[in-house]
Amino acid sequence: MQAVLKRIKTYLKRPKVIFLLVFLFVLTVLFWFCLPKPLFKNPTSYVIDDNQGQLLGASIAKDGQWRFPYNDSVPQKFKQCIIAFEDKRFDRHPGFDALAFGRAIKQNISSKKVTSGGSTLTMQVIRLATKHKRNIWSKLLEIFMALRLELTYSKKEILALYTSNAPFGTNVIGLDAASWRYFGRSPDKLSWGEMAAMAVLPNAPSLVHPGKNRQTLLNKRNRLLTRLYKQGVIDSITAELAKLEPVPEKPMPLPSLAPHLLQRFKNDYDAKPMGDTRIRTSIRSGLQQQVNDILEQHHQVLKANDINNIAAIVLDVETGETLAYAGNITHHEDPQMESDVDVIDAPRSPGSTLKPLLYASAMHNGLILPNSLLPDIPTLIAGYHPENFDMGYDGAVPASKALARSLNVPAVKLLQQYKFEKFYDFLHKIGITTLTKPANHYGLSLILGGGENTLWELTGAYADMARVLNHYDKYNGSYDPEDFHNPVYGKQDIKKPDLEKSGLLDAASIYSTFQAMEEVMRPGEEMLWQQFSSSQRVAWKTGTSFGFRDGWAIGVTPRYVVGVWVGNTDGEGRPGLTGINAAAPALFEIFRLLPASKDWFAMPTGEMVKIDVCRQSGYRAGQYCQDIDQVMVPKTGLRAPVCPYHQLIHLSADGQYQVNGNCQPPDQMLNKKWFVLPPSMEYYYKSRNYQYHVLPPFRADCAQAENGNTMEVIYPKDGAKIYIPLEADGTRGRMICNAAHRLPGMKIFWHLDDQYMGTTKDFHQMALNPPPGKHILTLVDGNGNTINIGFEILSK
């Protein structure tokens, strides 16, 4: 044994042997590392499929080729066709077929030109990956690399690599792209005749392809069909019928059902690459087409008023998945239409669509009950003067009605109470990312569209609220923080929730909000829809931005959320461009496409409590409330204020006059509970609510307490800064001042800077023309009660 080892050592010391070993080692290393990584580096098309895997749309790759991403699934028909045509021993050879290679050399020598390459499919994969020139040395290198490829790739994977990267004529690469370009269908739906045509194309794609040498293509396809018949792959009838099928004439356009979603996917992928450039979305192609059709129909009407753009989105509440994504009208060549702009992701002024979020948040924080009265009077806050859409005032209005009617002044007054900084932070917590400036930049105007939001995030916020409410019973009264998330357009995996005892919004506040939103009258139906048993219940909200630039409508049911935006992408406003007129009709047409359900959100009774509520004010009942209702409200309502509008008043024995201890013995007084609003609220409220009773006047012999809360200045408010514009003739205009007094027939004497300006009776309004600077407005009534208001007139 030692002798043998000694002989081997002596042998290994010979130079030739050393050289051979080194050569074999280097060759082994080269062999193992000869394949490029990754094998294919070509850019691929961006491709989106619907929830069933059917093509929704695709874009051409960056190098100008239609090249879909790698697909590991090869149709059985194509496998049989391509192996029969290109490499009949594919399943048996190690990457190089010596018999085929030898036959090719023999044919080339006998014909004195190259008629056959003898390449296996594995070798063709190498050539496609490396783009080697076609010569003898490249052929040997392909053999070398093909052998290596077979060591770490299965036959199935190699065939899939070939199928995804083979040229199919013109700028079409891969079977997936070719099938759609030439036949308008996915590969798995091709017939034998169509698949045979696909199999022969990569053999000479520059010479033979649809639209060029079609007869040659037809002959090659038919020869392949005959071969398949002889091999027993297909029967004679199938072969003959397949030969009767025509070959395609020219490439076809690919589907384009959701072009704006395709562009969104491209942008998202470029910002954060995530796997390959193909995605199976959550879109339902049938619904997508129907939504596109509805938008086109409404566009035809809207464009008569120079309103060019409309967008819509449909979300599944449970998952947040996008079921339809129509970012704009589609397939319009007129550049003025700007139909390529995806409005779903474009920041726009949301109008009133944030009001439900404020309403729910205020209840969640115990500021109001569902029907608490909110002031609706002329308001000036730090120079900001909100007005209702109809330019009128109710004096006071229940919070639910204010939301249903989308009144601006009550919303601003509520936000003032809630604090806009707090609401700004809340919006960020629920996923609103478009408010990029500090909170004080938006101020109170935030609730009326002073910021910008996207249809994507707003519909997502409505879906979040519905999801929290749906999950309340499912999670036994707990909350999943992940229920608040932006919409998604890819299929989502269901994760186990990490539950908490409380959430950003409690279920009861959300339920009360949706109840108020359901009371809105549907456009053109005037509440008659409630008489039809097939109509589904929808909680919805519209919004109109300043200047009639944007019309919004968002609706929610336990299963779906639909959002619609209407306007012009360039921001041009148009008369009549309102959420209720322009967007809501399309909203309800889309809802009619969705499966109708009579089920509504379940009342989250575990999050609610029955309390005594003052019927007139909607506040928690106090000691002087007369009409009391027991109402189910959110538990947070236990922290809500007690009714501030009921008080005990003292009347004469006949009940005709107010009295006090100065003129009437207490034992002769009639004490009565009375619903009393502040004068400015009462001024508007009493004209709209016939059941409201104004306080009786004081009897003449009774000395009324100073001011007695009987008189109030409506406009201007104390500390107001006012700019009065110039008239057409260059003179400064007048400011109209308003006041309210409880007592009918009472006179008010007006003074500006101690100068008497005039007297009013019953209707207390005075036109004044103060110069720029600070002023004092003094009002004195017939009983001697006095009010002083300071304000400033700005020069510019």
DASUL-V230721 format. One line per field, one symbol per residue. psi: psi as a letter, one per 40 degrees, with the letter a starting at -180 (. if undefined). burial: b if it has 24 or more other ideal C-beta (glycine too) atoms within 12 Angstrom, else e. A space follows every 10 residues. Layout:
psi = ???
burial = ???
This chain:
psi = dddddddddd deehdddddd dddddddddd ddeehihidh eiiiihhhia eeeihdiiii ideeighiih hehhiddddd ddddddgdfd ediedhhddd dddddddddd efiheideii ddddddddde fiigiddddd ddddddddde deiidddddd dddeeihfib fhhidddddd ddefiideei idddddddde dedgdddhih ehfddddddd dddddddddd eediiddddd dddehiiidi iiiiigdgdd dddddddddd dghgaifhhh iehhdddddd dddddddddd ddedffheii iiihihddee ihdhggeiii fhdhdddfee hhddehhihe beeedddddd ddddeediid fhhihgihhh hfehgiiide eiiedihidd ddddefhddd ddddddddhd ddddddddde eheegeiide ddaeedeefe aiiidddddd dddddddddd edddefeiih dedhiiiiei hihhihigii diadhidddd dddddddeeh hiheefeede ehdehihhhi hiihihefdh hihhihiedi hhhhihahde ehiihegidd dddddddddd dedihiheii hhhgdeeiih ihhhdddeih haeehdhhih ihiideeeei iiheehihih iideediiia eeehideeih hhhhhhiidd ddddddeegd ehhiiiiiid ehhiihdefe ihhdhiihei hhhhiiidee ihaihhiiii hdhiehihhh hhfehhdiii hchghhhigi iiaiihhhhh ieeeiihhhh ihhid.
burial = eeeeeeeeee eeeeeeeeee eeeeeeeeee eeebbeeebb ebbbbbbbbb beebbbbbbb beeebbbbbb beebbebbbb bbbbbbbbeb eebebbbeeb beebeeeeee eeeeeebbbb bbbbbbbbbb ebeeeeeebe bbbbbbbbbb eebebebbbb bbbbbbbbbb ebbbbbbbbb bbbebbbeeb bbbbbbbbbb bbbebeebbb eeeeeebbeb bbbbbbbbbe eebbeeeebe ebbeeebbee beebbbbbbb bbbbbbebbe eeeeebbbbb bbbbbebbbb bbbbbbebbe ebbebebbbb bbbbbbbbbb bbbbbbbbbb ebeeeebbbb bbbbbbbbbb bbbbbbbbbb bbbbbbbbbb bbbbbbbbbb beebbbebbe eebbbbbbbb bbbbbbbbbb bbbbbbbbeb eebbebbbeb bbebbeeebe ebbbbbbbbb bbbbbbbbbb bbbbbbbbbb bbeebebbbb bbbbbbbbbb eeeeeeeeee eebbbbbbbb bbbbbbbbbb ebbeeeeebe eeeeebbbbb bbbbbbebbb bbbbbbbbbb bbbbbbbbbe bebbeebbbb bbbbbbbbbb bbbbeeeeee beebeebbbe bbbbbbbbbb bbebbeebee bbbbbbbeeb bbbbbbbebb bbeeeebbbe eeebeeeebe eebbbbbbbb bbbbbbeeee ebebbbbbee eeebeeebbb bbbbbbbeeb bbebeeeeee eeeebebbbb bbbeebbbbb bbeeeebeeb eeebbbebeb eeeebbbbbb bbbebebebe bbbeee
